[in-house]
Amino acid sequence: MKVIICGAGQVGWQIARHLSGERNDVTVVDNNPDLVRRATDTLDVQGIAGFASYPDVLEKAGARDADMVIAATYSDEVNMVTCQVAHSVFSVPRKIARLRARSYLTAIYSDLYRRDHLPIDVVISPELEVAEAALQRLSAPAAFDTEVFLGGQAHLLGLSVDENCPIVNTPLRQLTDLFSTLRSVVVGVRRDGTLFAPEAGDQMFVGDSAYMVVHSDDIRRTMEIFGKTVRKQERIIIVGGGNVGLMVAKSLEERPERVRAKMIERSRACAERAAEALERTIVLNGDGLDVALLSEAGVDRADAILCVTDDDKTNMLAAVRAKAEGCPMAIALINDPTLVPLMEPLGIDAYINPRATTVSSILRHIRHGKVRSVYSIGDAEAEVIEAEVLSTSPMAGLRIREIDFPEGVLVGAVSKQGKVVKPTGSLRIDDGDHVVIFAMAKDVPEVERLLQVSIDFF
């Protein structure tokens, strides 16, 4: 497959890394020659320096025979024009655009734009994706990472292993015997900064981070087994009244259960805009780092604080200050991945990486065949893939223990005729089943081969 990626920033670079690693023909376009050089030096891709929306630049990138254009520059307008040129001039079959401005999104989603007028096949909204990620973090407050699969029937949870965890030093094989009815599978473990797919004899130690696929009905029980306290999120403070904070607040107001939310926004104009848009959320104008203002917002009585300003350091410091004032749960929005190792030492419970959520969203739309969902873990170290098993798949008709999976691949959940079951070695995978598979990055191409998903891309 031939793909042109417009924009060589973090999102574009990560997408190029994924696709080039799977032996696709990838060309990266950016008007910053340094970013193009970084991509070509570190990845197996071609690079073109120039404005992505210019027809001559797209032609140099090979748009005449490209299968897809992914427009992920920093400019909404450039992304839209790039898709228009790719469609009108080069007839590129599939166009994906990343758009930030709420005005564009409202118009597109309300059908004011038709495909003939603005030919974008898939619109990715980073802020919408981040808002949804924030809500997922709030739904599982003890987890540092979470994602939904199989129509909400299964969840990926990232849980830290601490001194209070009752199953420390217990082999995973023994956990299966102890909790035979628990529909939960540990699919990944991060130890000393290294992520790996565990084997049945492996143990979990204090300081590890475990990734597991859990049936939605067994989330509370899984949390308790890991020594995590499960509490309802009834009082929430949001620091940052921009688009992300506003989307989260609106979603909280729409929930059937009562949630008391308060928002702190430094910009007066932004705070007034948020106050007009929200009905039940109290909006306070001021600095989220101000102890007096946090106290006025009731931070010591809050169940969680969500820091989603456009400044990483403000988010981190606000989260730390809230924890110091007695808030039990702090979530921070972090754009810079180099700051992530500071989360645990600072006592921040969970973080949201906008680039990772955007990358996962784009991958969801460009995977081959019957792939329904893709979630990228860490710095593109692994993926959790949800896919339908085709009749042509080498997996179809085999029991899990009979499938020749690479060492870095584990099955986390299987859905048969709409019912999610725990994957055991004796479970047979049939045509039409939906599977959730954890795969280290190097093993993703083999997973696609086993799923037989590289045949029909469109």
Summary of the structure (lengths in Angstrom):
residues: 458
radius of gyration: 22.6
end to end distance: 11.2
largest distance: 63.8
contacts: 1588
relative contact order: 0.11
helix: 36%
strand: 26%
